[in-house]
Amino acid sequence: MKHFKNPLWREQVTKVIHQIQENDIKFVRLQFTDINGFLKNLAVSAKNIESIFENGQSFDGSSITGYRPVEESDMNLYPDPFTFAILPWRPKEKASARLICDVYTPQNKRFEGDPRYILERAIEKATNAGYTFICAPELEFFIVKESETGGLPTPIDLAGYFDAHPGDVTDDLRREIADYAEAFGIDIEISHHEVALGQNEIDFKYGEALETADRAITLKMCGKVVAARNGYITTYMPKPFQGINGSGMHIHQSLWNKDYTQNLFYAEDTKNDCLSELARNYIGGQLIHGRKIAAVLNSWPNSYKRLVPGYEAPVYIAWAHKNRSPLIRVPNFGGRKTAARCEIRCPDGAGNPYLQFAVLLAAGLDGIKNKTDPGNPVELNVYHMSYEERKQRGIISLPENLKEALDELETSELMRETLGEVAFENFLREKHREWDLYRTQVTEWEVNRYIKRL
């Protein structure tokens, strides 16, 4: 295994083995994601963990969505010792731990379709250009309860934005999620009720992209576990309920120098609100590729039910400082050098964060390479503009559905290069299958509206 001879890696492996023995851990969960971002894991005996660090743990890759066909099914998991954590919800007498893994082929080479590896490749490209990619997601989600009569799930509370009620069950659940996340080493910064009934948001401190993606899937796991242990369901479905706000995952981004001492998005330039030209080009790259990366940022048919006017979700490809209606916003950072950043507002937490961060970084780097001008910020409410006004300003919209987004993605050589041939084709195949399942459904709305009229 390529890292095993690295002294720092080996030192960390030794620490992990010591913690396993000290806490009498019998089983360790090896975790990874499929192409959709669903967390997978298998439990292995802790007594074999040193051998697994060195030799890997085999598994059937043909059973994992977006991985390999059955005739090429053998794959290996190699744990990353820096992701070790004891599961905080397990009792001490039955302690378990987890490790996030890299996926390898039987030839001991990184599997090109491993979402974690795809992000690592994008990060390496940034590193070679002299940049460190820093990001932080704002994860929104609903907590719902199942119907006792077999109907659809419903929100567990009647609260609204920033509401606080004594004894509110949602507040207790958010606290429990945050406590579990902190046990995994995630530094929680903000936790609050969101706009819609049963909707919440938990944000954690920014960090380097790979670590942030690991933390995103971990926080989502904590949310699922806490709800399930209390008899509820946490869902990151973008638009579970009609007529109210959906759940997004706004992503704050910045580029720093290699040794992480200088935020390259900041410049002593009051004309551009202290935003560097590099930052403007980075934004320009994401705007110019906005339609082509949409399928990865919003990867389910339901994602596009959220991306409609009227519910605080972005629809139009533009950028601004104060205005929250365009795709990308530059938050007011008050001249603080470390806080200069941009925020893209279309992604949702239902997707795969490794792939989402990878395509965002690739699009931004392409903008820097080509010195892409993002144009002037649009500080007017884009939702209130007429078609002609948007056309005059060159403002186009995001794709209106997953099929349109997939058609855009398929034409992008940059995205094919970023995802790699294996993941690019597997992603398109999987998502076209999902779209076909969706578009052939006959919904209750259609029956109620048309069956007696037509």
Salt bridges, closest charged atoms under 4 A:
GLU11 OE2 - LYS15 NZ 3.88
GLU22 OE2 - HIS18 NE2 3.64
ASP24 OD1 - LYS26 NZ 2.73
GLU50 OE2 - ARG10 NH2 2.75
ASP80 OD2 - ARG116 NH2 2.95
ASP102 OD1 - ARG110 NH2 3.39
ASP102 OD1 - ARG116 NH1 2.73
ASP114 OD2 - ARG110 NH2 3.63
GLU120 OE1 - ARG110 NH1 2.92
GLU120 OE2 - ARG116 NH1 3.92
GLU138 OE1 - HIS250 ND1 3.46
GLU138 OE2 - HIS252 NE2 2.56
ASP157 OD1 - HIS193 NE2 2.99
ASP171 OD1 - ARG174 NH2 3.25
ASP179 OD1 - ARG175 NE 2.91
GLU201 OE2 - HIS192 NE2 3.68
GLU211 OE2 - ARG215 NH2 3.20
ASP214 OD2 - ARG116 NH2 2.75
GLU268 OE2 - LYS337 NZ 3.87
ASP273 OD2 - HIS321 NE2 3.51
GLU277 OE1 - ARG280 NE 3.71
GLU343 OE2 - HIS250 ND1 3.07
GLU343 OE2 - HIS252 NE2 3.78
GLU343 OE1 - ARG329 NE 2.87
GLU343 OE2 - ARG345 NH1 3.29
ASP366 OD2 - HIS289 NE2 2.76
ASP373 OD1 - ARG280 NH2 3.13
GLU404 OE2 - ARG291 NH2 2.70
ASP407 OD2 - LYS403 NZ 2.83
GLU408 OE2 - ARG291 NE 2.92
GLU408 OE1 - LYS292 NZ 3.36
GLU417 OE2 - LYS125 NZ 3.31
GLU421 OE2 - ARG416 NH1 2.62
GLU425 OE2 - ARG416 NH1 2.99
GLU430 OE1 - ARG433 NH1 2.77
ASP436 OD1 - ARG439 NE 2.88
